[in-house]
C-alpha cells in the first residue's frame, strides 16, 4: 500500500484583494483494480480543480533551459512513488512554482510506464477502488459547494471591507494631522518655557543672582537645547550659554578679587581685636591675682583668723555683648559671603578644583606679602600691625576650614602656619638681635605672647615662638639691668641726703606702704619726716619695676615655674647693680657725718625693702610666701651697708680724733686723780650724746649700736695709743686713775643707751672699751702678776697684748719717785704693787 501526502487546492477569486482559500484533503489509500485506470481519473480530477487563470504557459527559453531539470524531477517522482514515499512535496512544489502541468505530464508518463502494474493492482483491488472513487466524487461535490460558499463570503467581505478601508484611510490621515498639531503645540510649549527660562535667567543676571541664572542655563542646556525646533534659536543658545557662563565667572571672580583686597584690612582689624581681647582677659586675670595677693597679705598680717572671699566682676567680654563662634562679640565678625558665593558658583560651573587652587595660591601670596617688614618704619611701631595681620589671616582661615565645605583643608592651613611660624621666628631673631632697649623687647614679647594665646585657642601650635622668647631671656635681662643701672645712678646722683618730707597720706602710701618699709602699722601724723631720703623710694620703684618687667617677660612664655630665674636676676640687680652704685656713691659723694648717717639710715630701710622685693617677686611668680621666707638669704646689699656704716664710723672717728687730741693736756704726772674726768672725754661724751640724739631719729638701734660700738672701740684704742705713744714718757698711778674715771664715764654713756637699746645691747657697747678697761684694771691691780695666770688672764685680761702691757707698764712711775728719777734714793721703800709690776714686766720680757 502506498501513502500520498495531503495537498492544497487554491480557489482563486474574481476580486483582486480577496484572500486565498486553502483546502487540505486527506491522504487516500488506493486499492482499485488496474483496469479502471485510476491514475488517469485522478489526474483528470486534479486538472478540473485547477483555475484556468493560474495556468501559465512555460516560455520556450525556460523549457530549453530546464530539460535536464524536468528529467531529474521525473526520475525523483518515479523513485518516490516506487518506494512508497510521500509525493506531497512534489505536488506542493508544482503548485507553488505554477507548473502543475509538468507534474501531470510526469504522472502520466509514470502511469503509462506503470499501467500494467496498475491494471494488476486494480484487478486485485477493484471493489476498494470503486469505493474510493465514490468517496472522491462525494468529496468533489463538497469541494464545489465549499468553493461557492467561499466565493460568496469573499464577495461579502469585499463589499463590507471597502467602506471600512476608506474610513481607515481617513482615520490615518486625521491621526497624522493630529500628531502634527500636537507636535506643533508641544514645540510651542517648549518655546514658551524656553523663553520663560531665558527671561528668568536675564532677570537673575541683572540682579546678580548668578547661581539661579546658572541653574536656568543648565536647565535650558539639558532639557531644551536638543528639543528646540528652531535651528536659529538653537544656534543662538549654543552661542549665548558659554558667554553667560563666562560672564558669570568673570563677575564672580571680580567680586572674589575685591574680597581678597578687603579681607586683608579685615584680617588686620580682626587680629587686633582678638589680641586686644586676649590682653583684656590677661588684665582681668592680673587684677584677680592682685586681689588674691592683697587678701593673702591681709590674712597673713592679721593677728586674728579672718575669712575672706574674692569677688570677681561679671565681665564676659568687651561691651558685655554675646560672644560668637570665633570668640568675638558683635563687633568682631567678618563676611565670607563673597568667598562662599564664588566657591559655590565655581562648583556649579564644574571648576571647583581650579578655584580651590586659585584661592590657595592667592592667600599664600597674601601671607607672603604680610611677612614683609618695612625697613622705613621701626619694628617697635609696626610689630603690632605685623603680628595682628598674621593673626587675623589664620583666624579667617580657621573659620573657612570649619565652614568652607572643603574649600581649603586643615593640612594646607597647617602648612601655611608652619611657614608663618618660621618667618615670624626669623623676624623676631633678627629684630631682637638689633634691639638695645629692654622696654622695646618687652613690648614686642608681650604682644607675641598675646598672639600665642590668641592663636592657641584656634588649635595652632605656638611653641616655636615661645622658644624664641625664652632664647632671648638673658639678653632682655642684661638690657634691663643696664637700664636699671642708669636709672639708679640718676636717682643716687639726685639725692640731697635729706630726710624725706611727706605732707599727705597718699605720699606716705606711695613711698612707704607700697614697699612695706614702715616700722609700724600706725599711720603717722602729717607732715611726716621719714628716716630715709628720696633715694630709697626711687630705688625701690626701680627695683619693683625690674621685678614686674622680669615677671612680665617670663610670664606666658611657656615656662610655668620661673621664680628661680626672676630671683637670680633680682639678686644680680641688688648685689651687683644697686650695691655697686651705692658703694660708688659712698666712696665718692659722702663728705660729712650727716650724709653718711643718712646713707646708713637708707641702708637700714633698704634691708626691709629687699625682703619686700623677694616677696613681691614670689607673689607675681605665683610662689607661696612661706617658701620664700623659708629660703631667705643674706642681705644682698651687705657690702654697701657695711661701707656706709664704716664710712659713718670713719667720719665719727675723725670727729672723735679731734676731741681726742685733748688727751695731750692730761697731766700724766698728777699726784691726785681728776675726779670729774679729763677734758677730752667730756668733749667726746658731749659729742656722742649730741650724735645719739640726732641719730636715733633716723638710724635703727642695731645700726646705731654698731656705729657707737665701733667709735667706742676706737676711743679705747686711742687711749691705749696715747699711753703707748712717745708723747707720754712716764705716768703716775693717779693719772691712770684719771683714765679709769674717763673709761667709767664712757661706760656710763653706754649704759645710758639702755632706753634706746636693750640692756644686752648696752652691755655689748661697753665691750668696745674692754681693752682699755682691762689695761687700767691691770695697772691699778694690787696683784698684777695674776696676768701671768692663764685662767685669770683668759677671764680678766683676754684682750690685752702682753707687748703693749710691757711697754705701758714700763712707763708707770712709782709715787716714791715723784721727786727723783727712776733710780732714786736707795733708802726709800719700793711700792709692793710696783714691785709686782716690775716682776711681771721681767717675766713678760723673758717670754717675748
Secondary structure by P-SEA (a helix, b strand, c coil): ccccccbbbbbbbccccbbbbbbbbcccccccccccaaaaaaaaaaaaaccccccccccaaaaaacaaaaaaaaaaaaaaaaacccaaaaaaaaaaaccaaaaaaaaaaaaaaaaaaaaaaaaacaaaaaaaaaaaaaaaaaaaaaaaaaaaaaaaaaaaaaaaaaaaaaaaaaaaaaaaaaaaaaaaaaaaaaaaaaaaaaaaaaacaaaaaaaaaaaaacccccccccaaaaaaaaaaaaaaaaaaaaaaaaaaaaaaaaaaaaaaaaaaaaaaaaaaaaaaaaaaaaaaaaaaaaaaacccbbbbbbbbcccccccccccccccccccccccaaaaaaaaaaaaaacaaaaaaaaaaaaaaaaaaaaacccccccccccaaaaaaaaaaaaaaaaaaaacccccccaaaaaaaaaaaaaaaaaaaaaaaaacccaaaaaaaaaaaaaaaaaaaaacccaaaaaaaaaaaaaaaaaaaaaaaaaaaaaaaaaccccccccccaaaaaacccccccccccccccccccccccaaaaaaaaaaaaaaaaaaaaaccccccccaaaaaaaaaaaaccaaaaaaaaaaacccccaaaaaaaaaaaaaaaaaaaaaaaaaaaaacccaaaaaaacccccaaaaaaaaaaaaaaaaaaaaaaaaccccccccccccccccccaaaaaaaaaaaaaaaaaaacccaaaaaaaaaaaaaaaaaaaaaaaaccccccccaaaaaaaaaaaaaaaaaaaaacccccaaaaaaaaaaaaaaaaaaaaaacccccccccaaaaacccccccaaaaaaaaaaccccccccccccccccccccaaaaaaaaaaaaaaaac
